[in-house]
Amino acid sequence: MEYKRNCPKCGKVLYYTNKHNRNAIEKKGTLCMSCSSVIKNKKHGNNKKFIERYGTKGNNTGTDNAFFGKKHTKISKQRRTKRYSIPRTQRK
């Protein structure tokens, strides 16, 4: 059976597989993902601490990356393959 409701803000149809989840979310008045992300962005848009903590996307790319221009040696590659070829239960 299919359970659905509308987003209170934009009216988008949201589908659920369980009537209990649908009822609980509708009672809380939860928005759809796209509407809730807009609100979060507005809330944290000018917050300097939030931007410092989470606004680092793309800062470690290219020449800013500490590993830029370097390569793993054959020995280090072999160490990694040996370590991860052992099942997790048998690792030290």
Secondary structure, 3 states (H helix, E strand, C coil): CCEEEECCCCCCEEEECCHHHHHHHHHHCCCCHHHHHHHHHHHHCCCHHHHHHHCCCCCCCHHHCCCCCCCCCHHHHHHHHHHHHCCHHHCC
